[in-house]
Amino acid sequence: MDIYLKREKDISLQEWLDYVKTDKDLVLMEFGEGINPITKQKVKIKITGRVLFDDSEIIYKEGNIGCDDYSEKVLIKLKEIAKSLGAEVFE
């Protein structure tokens, strides 16, 4: 992840999902779709804790929350989330 939130005690998945429910700007989208390169069939993949914000994907992974290729708007949102969860933003 290019940017992520972290704190001393890992952020639990449940804590992240509870936060997402309170933030009207975040949309929980735990499934992604793609094409299997071998079979060419459409596949649906579960990505637990994945949310969309301003055309960017924010991912929960191993107690951290973050994303790649972020905009200034995403950086501001991640700082807001970090403050609420008692975490720090790392770039």
N, CA, C and O atoms as a MOPAC input file, in Angstrom:
PM7 MOZYME 1SCF
protein

 N      0.84300 1    -1.18200 1     0.00000 1
 C      0.00000 1     0.00000 1     0.00000 1
 C      0.89000 1     1.24800 1     0.00000 1
 O      1.86500 1     1.32200 1     0.74800 1
 N      0.55400 1     2.20600 1    -0.82700 1
 C      1.32100 1     3.45000 1    -0.90100 1
 C      1.11200 1     4.32700 1     0.33100 1
 O      2.01500 1     5.05100 1     0.75000 1
 N     -0.07400 1     4.25600 1     0.90000 1
 C     -0.40600 1     5.01100 1     2.10300 1
 C     -1.25800 1     4.11500 1     2.98500 1
 O     -2.12100 1     3.39100 1     2.48800 1
 N     -1.02200 1     4.15900 1     4.28800 1
 C     -1.79700 1     3.29500 1     5.18000 1
 C     -1.90600 1     3.90300 1     6.57000 1
 O     -1.14000 1     4.78300 1     6.96300 1
 N     -2.89400 1     3.39200 1     7.29300 1
 C     -3.12900 1     3.77400 1     8.68900 1
 C     -2.64300 1     2.64400 1     9.56500 1
 O     -2.84700 1     1.47000 1     9.25300 1
 N     -2.00200 1     2.99700 1    10.65800 1
 C     -1.50000 1     1.98600 1    11.57600 1
 C     -1.50500 1     2.57300 1    12.97500 1
 O     -1.35600 1     3.78000 1    13.16400 1
 N     -1.67700 1     1.70700 1    13.93600 1
 C     -1.54900 1     2.10300 1    15.33600 1
 C     -0.89200 1     0.96600 1    16.09100 1
 O     -0.70200 1    -0.12500 1    15.55400 1
 N     -0.54500 1     1.23200 1    17.34700 1
 C      0.16000 1     0.21700 1    18.13600 1
 C     -0.64000 1    -1.08600 1    18.20800 1
 O     -0.10300 1    -2.16400 1    17.95200 1
 N     -1.91000 1    -0.98200 1    18.55200 1
 C     -2.79000 1    -2.15500 1    18.57400 1
 C     -3.49100 1    -2.23400 1    17.21500 1
 O     -4.12000 1    -1.27100 1    16.77700 1
 N     -3.37500 1    -3.39000 1    16.55100 1
 C     -3.98500 1    -3.54400 1    15.22900 1
 C     -5.44300 1    -3.10600 1    15.22800 1
 O     -6.15900 1    -3.28600 1    16.21400 1
 N     -5.87000 1    -2.53400 1    14.12000 1
 C     -7.28100 1    -2.21300 1    13.91200 1
 C     -7.96900 1    -3.51700 1    13.52700 1
 O     -7.56300 1    -4.17800 1    12.57200 1
 N     -8.99600 1    -3.88000 1    14.26100 1
 C     -9.68100 1    -5.13800 1    13.94000 1
 C    -10.59300 1    -4.93400 1    12.73800 1
 O    -11.03700 1    -3.82000 1    12.45900 1
 N    -10.86300 1    -6.01700 1    12.03900 1
 C    -11.77100 1    -5.95200 1    10.90100 1
 C    -13.13400 1    -5.44600 1    11.34000 1
 O    -13.73900 1    -4.62400 1    10.65200 1
 N    -13.62000 1    -5.92100 1    12.46600 1
 C    -14.92900 1    -5.49100 1    12.95700 1
 C    -14.94800 1    -3.99700 1    13.26800 1
 O    -15.92900 1    -3.31200 1    12.97900 1
 N    -13.86800 1    -3.49600 1    13.85600 1
 C    -13.76700 1    -2.06600 1    14.15400 1
 C    -13.82000 1    -1.25300 1    12.85500 1
 O    -14.48300 1    -0.21700 1    12.79500 1
 N    -13.12100 1    -1.72400 1    11.82000 1
 C    -13.12700 1    -1.05300 1    10.52300 1
 C    -14.53500 1    -1.07900 1     9.91100 1
 O    -15.02100 1    -0.05200 1     9.43700 1
 N    -15.18400 1    -2.23600 1     9.92000 1
 C    -16.52900 1    -2.34600 1     9.35400 1
 C    -17.51900 1    -1.47400 1    10.11800 1
 O    -18.40500 1    -0.86800 1     9.51500 1
 N    -17.37600 1    -1.40600 1    11.43300 1
 C    -18.24400 1    -0.53500 1    12.23800 1
 C    -18.02600 1     0.92600 1    11.86400 1
 O    -18.98200 1     1.69600 1    11.77500 1
 N    -16.76800 1     1.30900 1    11.64500 1
 C    -16.48400 1     2.68600 1    11.24200 1
 C    -17.11000 1     2.98600 1     9.87300 1
 O    -17.72200 1     4.03700 1     9.68600 1
 N    -16.95600 1     2.07400 1     8.93600 1
 C    -17.48500 1     2.27300 1     7.57700 1
 C    -18.98900 1     2.53100 1     7.62400 1
 O    -19.50200 1     3.35300 1     6.86500 1
 N    -19.69500 1     1.83400 1     8.51000 1
 C    -21.15100 1     2.02200 1     8.63400 1
 C    -21.50900 1     3.44900 1     9.05800 1
 O    -22.60700 1     3.92300 1     8.76900 1
 N    -20.59000 1     4.13200 1     9.74100 1
 C    -20.88800 1     5.47700 1    10.24800 1
 C    -20.47500 1     6.58600 1     9.28500 1
 O    -20.81000 1     7.75000 1     9.50200 1
 N    -19.75200 1     6.23700 1     8.22500 1
 C    -19.21400 1     7.24400 1     7.30700 1
 C    -19.94100 1     7.17500 1     5.96900 1
 O    -19.74500 1     6.23800 1     5.19500 1
 N    -20.77900 1     8.16900 1     5.70300 1
 C    -21.61300 1     8.16000 1     4.49300 1
 C    -20.79900 1     8.27700 1     3.20400 1
 O    -21.32200 1     8.00000 1     2.12400 1
 N    -19.52800 1     8.68100 1     3.29500 1
 C    -18.67700 1     8.80600 1     2.11600 1
 C    -18.05600 1     7.48500 1     1.67400 1
 O    -17.56300 1     7.37300 1     0.55200 1
 N    -18.08000 1     6.48600 1     2.55300 1
 C    -17.47300 1     5.19200 1     2.25400 1
 C    -18.54200 1     4.18400 1     1.85500 1
 O    -19.60500 1     4.10400 1     2.47200 1
 N    -18.23600 1     3.41000 1     0.80100 1
 C    -19.17200 1     2.39400 1     0.32300 1
 C    -18.47900 1     1.03300 1     0.42100 1
 O    -17.45300 1     0.80200 1    -0.21900 1
 N    -19.05000 1     0.13900 1     1.22900 1
 C    -18.49500 1    -1.19600 1     1.38800 1
 C    -18.72000 1    -1.98800 1     0.10400 1
 O    -19.86000 1    -2.17900 1    -0.31800 1
 N    -17.64600 1    -2.44400 1    -0.51200 1
 C    -17.70000 1    -3.21700 1    -1.76200 1
 C    -16.74100 1    -4.38700 1    -1.61700 1
 O    -15.62100 1    -4.34700 1    -2.12800 1
 N    -17.17600 1    -5.42200 1    -0.92600 1
 C    -16.27100 1    -6.52100 1    -0.59600 1
 C    -16.06700 1    -7.52500 1    -1.72900 1
 O    -15.36200 1    -8.51700 1    -1.54800 1
 N    -16.66500 1    -7.28700 1    -2.88000 1
 C    -16.45700 1    -8.18400 1    -4.00700 1
 C    -15.89000 1    -7.41300 1    -5.17700 1
 O    -16.32900 1    -6.30100 1    -5.47400 1
 N    -14.92400 1    -7.99900 1    -5.83300 1
 C    -14.35200 1    -7.43900 1    -7.04400 1
 C    -14.57700 1    -8.41700 1    -8.17600 1
 O    -14.69700 1    -9.62100 1    -7.95000 1
 N    -14.63400 1    -7.91100 1    -9.38200 1
 C    -14.83000 1    -8.77200 1   -10.53900 1
 C    -13.63900 1    -8.64900 1   -11.47400 1
 O    -13.00600 1    -7.59700 1   -11.56100 1
 N    -13.34900 1    -9.71900 1   -12.15700 1
 C    -12.25300 1    -9.72200 1   -13.11800 1
 C    -12.42500 1   -10.87000 1   -14.09000 1
 O    -13.41300 1   -11.60200 1   -14.04100 1
 N    -11.45700 1   -11.01700 1   -14.97000 1
 C    -11.45900 1   -12.08700 1   -15.95900 1
 C    -10.29400 1   -13.01800 1   -15.66100 1
 O     -9.15400 1   -12.57400 1   -15.52000 1
 N    -10.58600 1   -14.31700 1   -15.56600 1
 C     -9.55200 1   -15.31400 1   -15.38100 1
 C     -8.71200 1   -15.34300 1   -16.66000 1
 O     -9.24900 1   -15.60800 1   -17.73600 1
 N     -7.39700 1   -15.07500 1   -16.56400 1
 C     -6.57900 1   -15.00200 1   -17.77500 1
 C     -6.43300 1   -16.32700 1   -18.52100 1
 O     -6.10600 1   -16.33800 1   -19.70800 1
 N     -6.67200 1   -17.43000 1   -17.83800 1
 C     -6.52900 1   -18.73900 1   -18.47700 1
 C     -7.84400 1   -19.19200 1   -19.10400 1
 O     -7.88300 1   -19.59100 1   -20.26800 1
 N     -8.92600 1   -19.12500 1   -18.31500 1
 C    -10.21300 1   -19.61600 1   -18.81500 1
 C    -11.04200 1   -18.54400 1   -19.50100 1
 O    -12.02000 1   -18.84200 1   -20.18700 1
 N    -10.64100 1   -17.28800 1   -19.30900 1
 C    -11.37100 1   -16.12900 1   -19.86400 1
 C    -12.77800 1   -15.98300 1   -19.28200 1
 O    -13.60600 1   -15.24900 1   -19.82200 1
 N    -13.03700 1   -16.67800 1   -18.18900 1
 C    -14.34000 1   -16.58100 1   -17.53700 1
 C    -14.31900 1   -15.42200 1   -16.53900 1
 O    -13.28500 1   -15.09100 1   -15.95700 1
 N    -15.49300 1   -14.82000 1   -16.36400 1
 C    -15.65000 1   -13.76000 1   -15.38300 1
 C    -15.62800 1   -14.39300 1   -13.98800 1
 O    -16.29400 1   -15.39900 1   -13.74400 1
 N    -14.86000 1   -13.79600 1   -13.08600 1
 C    -14.78200 1   -14.30700 1   -11.71700 1
 C    -15.12000 1   -13.19400 1   -10.73800 1
 O    -14.89300 1   -12.01500 1   -11.00900 1
 N    -15.66100 1   -13.58600 1    -9.60800 1
 C    -15.99400 1   -12.66000 1    -8.53100 1
 C    -15.12600 1   -13.05300 1    -7.33600 1
 O    -15.09900 1   -14.21600 1    -6.93300 1
 N    -14.41800 1   -12.06900 1    -6.77600 1
 C    -13.48300 1   -12.33700 1    -5.69000 1
 C    -13.90100 1   -11.53200 1    -4.46600 1
 O    -14.19100 1   -10.33900 1    -4.56200 1
 N    -13.92800 1   -12.20200 1    -3.31300 1
 C    -14.25000 1   -11.50100 1    -2.07200 1
 C    -12.98700 1   -10.84900 1    -1.52100 1
 O    -11.95200 1   -11.49900 1    -1.36900 1
 N    -13.08800 1    -9.54900 1    -1.22300 1
 C    -11.98900 1    -8.79300 1    -0.62500 1
 C    -12.55600 1    -8.16600 1     0.65300 1
 O    -13.09000 1    -7.05700 1     0.62800 1
 N    -12.43300 1    -8.87600 1     1.74600 1
 C    -13.02000 1    -8.45900 1     3.01100 1
 C    -12.49000 1    -7.09600 1     3.45200 1
 O    -11.28100 1    -6.86600 1     3.48600 1
 N    -13.41600 1    -6.19600 1     3.78900 1
 C    -13.04300 1    -4.88400 1     4.30000 1
 C    -12.73000 1    -3.86100 1     3.23400 1
 O    -12.26800 1    -2.76700 1     3.55900 1
 N    -12.96400 1    -4.17700 1     1.96600 1
 C    -12.68500 1    -3.24800 1     0.85500 1
 C    -13.81100 1    -2.22300 1     0.75500 1
 O    -14.98900 1    -2.57800 1     0.77500 1
 N    -13.43600 1    -0.94600 1     0.64700 1
 C    -14.43100 1     0.10800 1     0.46600 1
 C    -14.01600 1     1.00700 1    -0.69300 1
 O    -12.84800 1     1.06000 1    -1.07800 1
 N    -14.99800 1     1.70500 1    -1.23100 1
 C    -14.74400 1     2.68000 1    -2.27900 1
 C    -14.96300 1     4.07100 1    -1.72600 1
 O    -15.89800 1     4.32300 1    -0.96700 1
 N    -14.06600 1     4.97700 1    -2.13200 1
 C    -14.18600 1     6.38400 1    -1.77400 1
 C    -13.62200 1     7.20100 1    -2.92500 1
 O    -12.45700 1     7.04100 1    -3.29000 1
 N    -14.43000 1     8.06300 1    -3.49200 1
 C    -13.97300 1     8.98100 1    -4.54000 1
 C    -13.19200 1     8.25500 1    -5.64100 1
 O    -12.09000 1     8.67000 1    -6.00000 1
 N    -13.75600 1     7.19300 1    -6.16400 1
 C    -13.13500 1     6.38400 1    -7.22800 1
 C    -11.82900 1     5.71800 1    -6.80200 1
 O    -11.06100 1     5.27600 1    -7.65700 1
 N    -11.56700 1     5.63900 1    -5.52300 1
 C    -10.38500 1     4.94700 1    -5.01100 1
 C    -10.82100 1     3.78700 1    -4.13200 1
 O    -11.88600 1     3.81300 1    -3.51600 1
 N     -9.98200 1     2.78400 1    -4.08900 1
 C    -10.21500 1     1.60300 1    -3.27600 1
 C     -9.41900 1     1.74400 1    -1.98500 1
 O     -8.21500 1     1.99800 1    -2.02300 1
 N    -10.07700 1     1.58200 1    -0.85100 1
 C     -9.38800 1     1.54800 1     0.44400 1
 C     -9.53700 1     0.12800 1     0.96700 1
 O    -10.64600 1    -0.40200 1     1.04400 1
 N     -8.42300 1    -0.47800 1     1.32100 1
 C     -8.38500 1    -1.89800 1     1.67200 1
 C     -7.99400 1    -2.08400 1     3.13900 1
 O     -7.15800 1    -1.35400 1     3.67100 1
 N     -8.61700 1    -3.07600 1     3.77900 1
 C     -8.21900 1    -3.51500 1     5.11900 1
 C     -7.30100 1    -4.72000 1     4.92900 1
 O     -7.65200 1    -5.66700 1     4.22500 1
 N     -6.12700 1    -4.68000 1     5.55600 1
 C     -5.20500 1    -5.81500 1     5.44700 1
 C     -4.37900 1    -5.93500 1     6.71800 1
 O     -3.63600 1    -5.02300 1     7.07900 1
 N     -4.51800 1    -7.06000 1     7.38200 1
 C     -3.69800 1    -7.40100 1     8.54800 1
 C     -3.61400 1    -6.28300 1     9.59500 1
 O     -2.53100 1    -5.95100 1    10.07800 1
 N     -4.77100 1    -5.71000 1     9.93400 1
 C     -4.81300 1    -4.70000 1    10.98700 1
 C     -4.51400 1    -3.29000 1    10.54300 1
 O     -4.50600 1    -2.36900 1    11.36000 1
 N     -4.26600 1    -3.10600 1     9.24200 1
 C     -3.98900 1    -1.78500 1     8.68700 1
 C     -5.02900 1    -1.44800 1     7.61600 1
 O     -5.68800 1    -2.33600 1     7.07400 1
 N     -5.16300 1    -0.16900 1     7.32600 1
 C     -6.10300 1     0.31600 1     6.32000 1
 C     -5.30900 1     1.20600 1     5.38200 1
 O     -4.55800 1     2.06900 1     5.83600 1
 N     -5.46400 1     1.00900 1     4.07400 1
 C     -4.70100 1     1.84600 1     3.16700 1
 C     -5.10500 1     1.68900 1     1.71900 1
 O     -6.08200 1     1.01500 1     1.39200 1
 N     -4.32600 1     2.33100 1     0.85300 1
 C     -4.61300 1     2.26100 1    -0.57500 1
 C     -3.36700 1     2.59900 1    -1.38700 1
 O     -2.34800 1     3.03100 1    -0.84800 1
 N     -3.47700 1     2.39200 1    -2.68400 1
 C     -2.43300 1     2.74400 1    -3.64600 1
 C     -2.94300 1     3.89300 1    -4.50400 1
 O     -4.14700 1     4.12700 1    -4.59500 1
 N     -2.02600 1     4.59400 1    -5.12100 1
 C     -2.37300 1     5.65400 1    -6.08200 1
 C     -3.48100 1     6.56900 1    -5.55700 1
 O     -4.58200 1     6.59100 1    -6.10700 1
 N     -3.19800 1     7.30300 1    -4.52000 1
 C     -4.21500 1     8.11500 1    -3.85000 1
 C     -4.14600 1     9.58500 1    -4.27300 1
 O     -3.11100 1    10.08200 1    -4.71700 1
 N     -5.27200 1    10.24800 1    -4.12100 1
 C     -5.37300 1    11.67800 1    -4.41500 1
 C     -5.30300 1    12.47000 1    -3.10800 1
 O     -5.29000 1    11.89600 1    -2.01900 1
 N     -5.26000 1    13.78300 1    -3.23300 1
 C     -5.26500 1    14.65900 1    -2.05200 1
 C     -6.56000 1    14.45700 1    -1.25800 1
 O     -6.55500 1    14.48600 1    -0.02700 1
 N     -7.66200 1    14.25400 1    -1.97300 1
 C     -8.95400 1    14.02700 1    -1.32100 1
 C     -8.92800 1    12.74500 1    -0.48800 1
 O     -9.47100 1    12.71000 1     0.61600 1
 N     -8.29800 1    11.69700 1    -1.01300 1
 C     -8.17600 1    10.42800 1    -0.28000 1
 C     -7.27500 1    10.62300 1     0.93500 1
 O     -7.56900 1    10.10200 1     2.01100 1
 N     -6.18900 1    11.36000 1     0.77800 1
 C     -5.29100 1    11.63000 1     1.90400 1
 C     -6.03800 1    12.32700 1     3.03600 1
 O     -5.87100 1    11.97200 1     4.20300 1
 N     -6.85100 1    13.30600 1     2.69900 1
 C     -7.64700 1    14.02100 1     3.71000 1
 C     -8.60800 1    13.05300 1     4.40900 1
 O     -8.75400 1    13.09700 1     5.63000 1
 N     -9.26000 1    12.18200 1     3.63500 1
 C    -10.20500 1    11.20900 1     4.21400 1
 C     -9.46700 1    10.23200 1     5.13000 1
 O     -9.95600 1     9.91500 1     6.21400 1
 N     -8.29500 1     9.75300 1     4.70600 1
 C     -7.53900 1     8.81800 1     5.53700 1
 C     -7.08400 1     9.46900 1     6.83900 1
 O     -7.04600 1     8.81000 1     7.87900 1
 N     -6.74000 1    10.74400 1     6.79500 1
 C     -6.36900 1    11.45400 1     8.02800 1
 C     -7.56900 1    11.56100 1     8.96600 1
 O     -7.42000 1    11.45200 1    10.18300 1
 N     -8.74500 1    11.77300 1     8.40600 1
 C     -9.98400 1    11.82700 1     9.19600 1
 C    -10.26300 1    10.46900 1     9.84300 1
 O    -10.61200 1    10.39300 1    11.02100 1
 N    -10.10400 1     9.40700 1     9.06500 1
 C    -10.31500 1     8.04400 1     9.58700 1
 C     -9.29000 1     7.74700 1    10.67900 1
 O     -9.63900 1     7.20700 1    11.72900 1
 N     -8.03000 1     8.09700 1    10.43300 1
 C     -6.96600 1     7.85000 1    11.41300 1
 C     -7.26400 1     8.52600 1    12.73900 1
 O     -7.09000 1     7.92900 1    13.80200 1
 N     -7.71000 1     9.76300 1    12.67400 1
 C     -8.03600 1    10.49800 1    13.89700 1
 C     -9.13800 1     9.77600 1    14.68000 1
 O     -9.06500 1     9.64800 1    15.90200 1
 N    -10.14700 1     9.31100 1    13.96200 1
 C    -11.26500 1     8.62600 1    14.61600 1
 C    -10.84200 1     7.29100 1    15.24300 1
 O    -11.36300 1     6.89500 1    16.28600 1
 N     -9.89600 1     6.60700 1    14.59900 1
 C     -9.48000 1     5.28100 1    15.07400 1
 C     -8.22200 1     5.33900 1    15.95700 1
 O     -7.72700 1     4.30300 1    16.40000 1
 N     -7.71700 1     6.53100 1    16.20500 1
 C     -6.50900 1     6.65400 1    17.02900 1
 C     -5.27300 1     6.09100 1    16.35100 1
 O     -4.40800 1     5.51000 1    17.00600 1
 N     -5.19200 1     6.26400 1    15.03300 1
 C     -4.08400 1     5.72900 1    14.25000 1
 C     -3.26200 1     6.86000 1    13.64200 1
 O     -3.62200 1     8.03200 1    13.75000 1
 N     -2.15800 1     6.49200 1    13.00300 1
 C     -1.32300 1     7.45600 1    12.28700 1
 C     -1.32200 1     7.09700 1    10.80600 1
 O     -1.52700 1     5.94200 1    10.43400 1
 N     -1.08700 1     8.11300 1     9.96200 1
 C     -1.01500 1     7.92300 1     8.51700 1
 C      0.44800 1     7.81600 1     8.12700 1
 O      1.26500 1     8.64600 1     8.52500 1
 N      0.78300 1     6.78900 1     7.34500 1
 C      2.14500 1     6.58800 1     6.86300 1
 C      2.14100 1     6.59500 1     5.34800 1
 O      1.34700 1     5.89700 1     4.71600 1
 N      3.04100 1     7.39700 1     4.76100 1
 C      3.15400 1     7.47100 1     3.29700 1
 C      4.43800 1     6.82400 1     2.84600 1
 O      4.72100 1     6.78300 1     1.64900 1

